[in-house]
Amino acid sequence: MLLPVPLVELGRVPDAQMDRIRQALDATTEAEWLADTDRQRSFVCHRDTQTIPFMYGRNTNVLTYTAPWTERWSHLLLPAIEPLLHARYGDGEIIRSCLVNLLPEGRVLEHKDDTEEILLHTHRVHLPIKTNPDVDFVIEDVVFKLDYGHLYEFSNQVFHYVLNRSQENRVHLILDYMEHDVLANFRRRHASSEPVVWATSYADPQLA
């Protein structure tokens, strides 16, 4: 969604809940991080990342919920983030989410998510679970530091990139949230079998 400002803080997850989320992250194995490489292979801007998908779908009428989400993560994350999402946006639904690890000295190349219709209507939200001061989240050439345990929405319809200048992994929960009325209208306009266009615009035209 295009916002009037680059970044909005939605609130802070209580420490006790973040402790449990961080413990789950620390228990995540390398094999779990390497099990699904679709996001990195599909989008060159994310080639320095690892991803554990939680829920996804090329059409919001047909969503897939992964085993890591249903068996391990949903009971930790939903009680932590839903109160903040509902307080800010009202009743709605998470229609995509994943855990993303930006590798040490890695970068997310400059891009904007402006060529997929659904992203005009979703709130793109990040929860830093593991981060450090040497990670720069840059939106339209303005550097932001996203703090551990704080929930943020950012304007992903403009150019942005991320630099991890540290020797540590940087891990965020990333999700798309839609209000119920907006989601219902979108679902009415798209048949369950109709894929929704999914693409990315790059600052470097050679990457397109």
N, C-alpha and C positions, 0 to 999 in steps of 0.2 A: 504494500500500500504506500502511496505517496503521502508523506506527512509534511506539515508546514515547517517542521524543524527536523534536523537529521536524526536525533535520538531522544527517546523519552524513557525515563526510569519509571517502572510500574510499582516498585516496592521491593522489599527485602524478605526473603524466605527465612523463617526463624532458625536460629542456630542449631537447635536439636534436630530439626528435619534435615538441614544441610549436612550435619554430621552423618546421618544415616545414608544420605545420598552419596556422600564422599566415600564412605566405607564400601558401598556397593561398587563404586567406580574403582576403588583400589583392588577389589576382588575380581575385576574383569580381566580375563586372560588375553594374551596376544592372539590366540586362535579366534576368539570372539571378535576382535578388531579386524581380523583378516578374512572373516567368513564371507563378507559381502563387499565387493569392490565396484558395484554398478555406478555409484555416484561419482567416484573418481574417474572411472573410464568414460562416463557420459559427458562430463564437464571438465574441460582442461583446467579451468580456474581452480578446481579442487584436487589437483593431482598430488599435492603435498599433505593430504588429509587421509584419515581412516574414519569409517562410518559404521555405526550400528543402527540400522533402520528400525523404527518402532511402529510407525503406521504410515501408509502411503496409498496413492491411487491416482492414476491419470484422469480419473473422473470421480467427483465426490460422491456419486451414487454407489460406487464400488470401492470400498476401502479394505485394505489388507492390514491386519494386525499381526505382528511378528511374535514368535515365541519369547524373545527377550522382553518384549513389552508386557505380554500377558502373564508371564511366569515370574518375572523378577522386578521390573521397573515401574509398572503402572501404580502399584500400591504405595510406592515411595514418592513418585513424582506428582501424581494427581492431587493428593492432599496438600502438597507444598505450594503448587502453582495455581490451582483452580481458584482459590479465594482471591488472589491478586488479579487474575484475569476477569473474574466476574465483577469485582469491585470497579475495575476500570471500564469494561466494555459491556457489562450485562451478560445475560445468559447466552451461551454459545457452545461451540464444539471445536475441539482440536481436530483438524482434518489431515495434518501431516506432522510427524515429529521424528527426530533422529538424534543420536549422540554423535558428535563430531570431534575428532582429535586432530588438531593442527600440530604436525610434527615439529620437533626442535629445529630451529632455523628455517622453518617452512613459511610459505606465504600462500594466501588466497589471492589469486591474480585479480586485478581491477576489472569489475564487471557490474552490471545492473540487471535485475530480474524483471525486465519490463516487457517481455514478449510472450508472457503467459497470461491469459485473461483472468484466471482465478486470482493471481497475485495483485490485481487491482482492488480486490475485495478482502484480502486476508491481512491480518496483523502478523507480521514476521517478528517473532519474539525469541530472545536469547536468554539463557540462564548460565552464567559461567560457573562451572563446577571445579575446574582446576585452571588457574591462571597465575600471572605474575606481572610485575611492573614493566617487563620488557616486551609485552605484547601490545601492539598498536592496532586499533580498529579505526580505520581511516574512511571517513564519509565525505565526499566532495572536498578532499584535501584538508579536512579538519581531523586532527588526531583525538581519539577518545580512548579512555582507559575504562574498561568494563570490570566492575568489582565482583569478586567472588560472592555468590549467594544473592545477588541483586538481579531482578528481572527487568529486561529492557525490550522495548520495541524500537526498531530503526526503519528508516525510509529506504527500503530496498529497491525502489524505482529510480534511484540515482546511483551514480558510480561509487563503488566502495571496494576496499581491499583490506587485508589483514596481514600483518607482519609479526611473526614470532621470532624475536631476536635472541631468545634464550636457548638454553640447552635442555629445557623441560617441555613436556607435552602441554598443550593448552586444550582443554576439553570443555565444550559447551553443549547444553541441550538446546536444540533449535526446533521451533514449532511454528505452525501456521494456525491461527485461531480465527473463526468466523462467528459473528452473531447469528442466532438462529434464524431471524427473518431474512438476513442476507443470504445465508446458506440455503434456506428453503427456496428462495427465488432462483438462485443459481442452479439448484438441482432440477427445478421445473424446466429450465431452459436447455438442459443437456440430458439427452436420453442416456440410460444406464450403459449402453453399448458404445456410446460416442466418446472417443478419446479427446481430452482437452489438450490443446497445443502446449508444449513445454519446451522452452528454449531460454537462452541467455544472450545478452548483448555484452560485448567486450570492448574495453577502452582501446585495446590494440586490435585493429581490423584484421590483422593476420591470424588471429586466434579464432575468428568467426567461422 
